[in-house]
Amino acid sequence: NTVDGVNDIVNHLAIAQEIGVNHLTVHVPQIPTHLMHSDMWAQFEETYDTVFRQAVTSGIRLAIENIHNTSGVKPTDPTCKFATDPNGYLKWLTAMQTRFSDIPNAQVGAHFDTGHARNNGELGNISPLADWYAHVGKHILGYHIHQIRTDPTTHKTANHKEMFSLFELRISYAGFLHAWSTQQINRAPLFVEIRDPEERRRSTK
């Protein structure tokens, strides 16, 4: 279901805390990069603080997930989304970590989605996964892993597809495993984010 507005988020958070979650995932602000000026930045910071402070204070991890651009979008396009490049994403993560730094033992970091980083308009080619690992690897609290494939109907690259192998063309997890083994990226929970149940079972296996 779509969560719309601060009150809706607060209500969902109350339920999450009631059932005892220890990890929350929230996206970066979904706004075009060119609109994320100082006033909007301050407003989003304040909103995240208002909404998530109590949860972070209670010991719940706040993991902020990277989003992606649609096929063909260039970094200079007005539709290019905020924090869809490694530097912009790291800047927002750092701002949120600073914002909650007054809370003892606060856990605020990244929920890194490999597919979003790879299927990311023109930035998917400009910023390969290795760049993301180098920039945000030590900030990661959790992962979404899946494969991306060309949709036969729309001919656009789609997320959350089956992983036939660790070493496929679009996303090869060889680099991921190397970064994991050398601890360039944090060892954190892996969530297989594949929508079709049978595809998800096969991929997990």
N, C-alpha and C positions, 0 to 999 in steps of 0.2 A: 504494500500500500504506500501511496505517496504521503510523506510527512510534510505538512505545509504550515509554516509559521512557528514562532517561538513557543506559544502555548501548547501546540501539538507535540513539539519536541520534548517539552518539560513533562507532559503527561506520559509519553513513551519512556522517558528516563525514569520516572517514578516506578513504572512497572518493571523495568529492567533491574532497578535496585531492589525491588521487592522480591524478585526471584533469585537475587544473589549473583548477578553477573560480576566478573572481575575485569572485563575488557570491553570498551566501547569503541566502535569505529564510526567516524564522521568524515565527510568529504571536506576538502578545502572549499572556501567560498566559491560558489559557482557564478562568476561574474567575468565579463571580458577583461582582459589585462589592461586595456587602455582606460577603463573606467575605475580601476583600483587606485585612485588618487589618495592623497593623505586623509581626506575626510572619510572616504569610504573605508579605507584601511582601519582607521580608528573606530568606526562604527562596528565593523566586523569583529575586531578585537574585543570590544566591549560586549558584544552579543555572545561570543564564545565564552567569555568570562562569566557572564550572567547565567548562561545555560549550564555550563559544565563544571563550575567551581565546586559545588557541593559534592558532585560525584568524584572529582579528583581528590578532594579533601578526605573523602571516605576510603581512599585507597584504590579506586578503580583506575585502570590504565585508560588513557585517552589517546587513541591511535588515529591519526589524521591521514586519510587515504588520498592518493593522487587520482585525478580525473584525466580525461583525454579529450582531444579535439576530434571532429569528424574528418572523414577522408578528404584530402586535398587542401585542408586549411593551412595557410602559411602563417609564420610567426607575426607577420606584419598585417594580417587580415584583421578587421575590426571584430570578427567573431572568435578570434583566438582567445582561449580561456586562461584565466589567471592560474599561475602555479603549475602549468603543464610542461615546464622545462625544469631541469634539475636545480638550477640556481634559484628560480622563483619559488619552487617547492621548499627548498631548504630555508629560504628567507622566512617563509610563513611558519615552518616548523620551529625555527629559532625564536621567532616572535612569540609563539604560543608557549614555548618552554620558559622564556623570560617572564611572560605574563603570569604563569603559575609557579614561579620559582620561590615565592614566599611560603608555599605549602610544603611542609616537611615531607621528604620522600615522594614528591609528586612524580608520576610516570606519564610523561607527555612525549609523544614521538610520532613515527610514521607507521602507517599501515600500507605497505608497498604492494601495488598491483602491477605485476610484470606486463600483463596484457595491455593495460592502460598506457604504460610507458612506451610500449612498442607500437600499438595501434593508435597513433596520436597525431594524425594529419602529417604535415611535412616535418614536424618535430620528431616523429618516430624515426626518421632517417638522420636528422641532424644530431640528435642526442641518443646514441645507442644505449642499450642497457648497461654497458660497462661504465658509462658516465654517471648514470643514476646510482650504481653501486658505490662508485667512488665518492659521490657527494653525500648520499643519505644513508649509506650502509650502517654506520654506527648509531643511527637514530631510529632504526627499525624495531618495532614492537610486534609485528605480525605481517603476514603475507597473504595475498590472493594469487594463486597460480592457475593458469589455464592456457589454452592455445588460441590463436586467432586464425580465421580462415575467410576466404572470399565467399560472400553469400551469393549463391547461384541466381537469385532473383534480382537483388539490388546491385550486384557486382561491387558492393562495398565490403571492406574488411570488417568482420564481426568478431566480437569478443565471446568469451565463455564457452569455447569449443573444446572438443575432446582432445586429449593428449595421446597420440598414438605411440610416441617415442620421446625420450628425453632429448633427442638430437634432431629435431625437425627444422625445416627451412625458416619459418617465420619467427619462432622463438625456440632457440636451442638452449636447453637448460644446462649445457656443458659449462658455460661461463658462470651460471648461477651456482652450480655445484662447486666450482673452483673457488669462487668468492666466499661461499659458505665454509668450505674446508679450511681456507686460509684465514677465516674470520674477518675478511674485509666487510662482509655484511653480517649483522647479528644473527645468531641462532635464535629463532623465535617461531611461534606456531605457524604452520602452513595450512591455509584453508584452500581446498580445491574448489574453485568457484566455477563450476560447470553446471549449466542449467538443466540439461537433460539427465534424468536419474540414471539411465543405463550407461550413458557416456561418462558420467561422474564415477560410477562404480568401476568401469574398465580403466579409467585414468588413474584412479586411486590405487588400483591393483598393480 
